[in-house]
């Protein structure tokens, strides 16, 4: 039976290829402390269905290329908010209030000239 892994798609830039990041918790044999091990697997996505942030299940299969050894079996969950949909252009960003800064030297000279003229 082939191993099935569950992870999150970290890249879907390649054509029919996704990179899945799998986090596993392990316990140190001597110190009994738990730690997280992160592994990345390249998987075949024949229909280009999966996108960044999707939680997917991949299954081991025969070698499909030099580094691809898994195939996408199902998309378990899609994120509620995706980075592409949250793209904010600079025009939509709120305008920050100007900080109190010193006047440029030209304005200072003009202000001083006006005061002396009065």
Helices and strands as residue ranges (DSSP letters): E 4-11, E 17-27, E 34-44, E 55-60, E 68-77, G 83-86, G 90-92, H 105-117
